[in-house]
Amino acid sequence: MTEPTVPTRLVSLDVFRGLTIAGMLIVNDPGSWSAIYPPLRHAEWNGWTPTDLIFPFFLFIVGVAMTFSFGGRFSRGVSRRALMLKAVRRAAILFALGLLLHGFPGYDLSTIRVMGVLQRIAVAYLAASAIVLATWRSDRDAGWKAQACWAAALLVGYWLVMTLVPVPGAGAGVWEPGRDLGAFLDRSILGTRHLWASSKTWDPEGLLSTVPAVATVLTGVLAGHWVRTGRASNGGRGDAEILVGLFLAANAGLFAGVVWSAFFPINKSLWTSSYVLFTSAMALHLFAVCYWLIDVRRWRAWSWPFAVFGMNAIAAFWLSALGARILGLVKVGPAKDEIALKTWAYDTLLASWLRPVDASLAFAILYTLVWLGAMWILYRRRIFIKI
């Protein structure tokens, strides 16, 4: 029996990835951390803001892309072992890039932060890859039921562990900053010197909370299966059914996430199970809109900046983060009154004539545009940095 042929690239996914990277740059690089519009801040603890959607969106996108990548390679006869080795290599590079970024410029191994954004992406990607490769049978049986069961087990298991396992000095079911089970394990395993510098008692990308982040990737995998099989040239469902399915799943996820939040609050720092359902549902909505606009209606003129970012997403994120650190390290002015280059540029160019929150946002937008220009040069030269 002939397997269905499936287009291997979604332009809408590149645009969705680029939108996410642009959002990440804007919230990560304000002119001043003391002057930020509320939607561009993370929620202080429970709850969410638009900023809290960005990281799970990226993990969701990793999952969607995984189905197209693995499916295409399986159809070319690549073995599971080869795909797993490739996943291990990619995860190791991502983890190393995260460590290089955290250690810059001194690289003091006694205090370097072990976990972080890229490290979480690496671990979640590797674990999800192992699950998908172990359950995938063929294009007609991509193992989505088993993968859905894995996602559900991770979310329910994490909820039960966080609720029932007692923490020394705090008890069971305590979800306060630094007192939850994840924070206790991070301090016990990694040590306070290797945690997030702003707290040293807990890490928003800690070890235990990476478990439900794997489920976030798997929600993207499930969405990818739906779109990929729906777009098959023989036996596919068609765009209308693809879109209806995405929107229905998104609404179901929103409902389930809100209901679960009554028992396990939506919380990015803990990456709670309700947070996974809620943010994956929001990602499904935005992905469906991008798919309809770009791959169905072919309205693409507006999307080119995001496609540029999306085609070199990791490069844009890593280089911009490195650039931000350099701007904070380079000093200008007289020796006794020297200030960081970033502070000088912000004060001179923007803060001198704009309100603080407007100046801070303008700096973030300008910084993002600078990196859009850099990525545009790579895009025009057909240079796409892959890991």
Sequence and secondary structure as in RCSB ss.txt:
>XXXX:A:sequence
MTEPTVPTRLVSLDVFRGLTIAGMLIVNDPGSWSAIYPPLRHAEWNGWTPTDLIFPFFLFIVGVAMTFSFGGRFS
RGVSRRALMLKAVRRAAILFALGLLLHGFPGYDLSTIRVMGVLQRIAVAYLAASAIVLATWRSDRDAGWKAQACW
AAALLVGYWLVMTLVPVPGAGAGVWEPGRDLGAFLDRSILGTRHLWASSKTWDPEGLLSTVPAVATVLTGVLAGH
WVRTGRASNGGRGDAEILVGLFLAANAGLFAGVVWSAFFPINKSLWTSSYVLFTSAMALHLFAVCYWLIDVRRWR
AWSWPFAVFGMNAIAAFWLSALGARILGLVKVGPAKDEIALKTWAYDTLLASWLRPVDASLAFAILYTLVWLGAM
WILYRRRIFIKI
>XXXX:A:secstr
       S  HHHHHHHHHHHHHHHHHH  S TTS  GGGS  SSSS  GGGGHHHHHHHHHHHHHHHHHHHHHH
TT  HHHHHHHHHHHHHHHHHHHHHHHHTTT  TTT     HHHHHHHHHHHHHHHHHHH   SS   HHHHHHH
HHHHHHHHHHHHHHS BTTTBTT  STTTSHHHHHHHHHT GGGS TTTSS  TT STTHHHHHHHHHHHHHHHH
HHHHHT TTT   HHHHHHHHHHHHHHHHHHHHHHHTTS   TTTT HHHHHHHHHHHHHHHHHHIIIIIIS   
GGGHHHHHHHHTHHHHHHHHHHHHHHHHH EES GGG EEHHHHHHIIIIITTS HHHHHHHHHHHHHHHHHHHH
HHHHHTT     
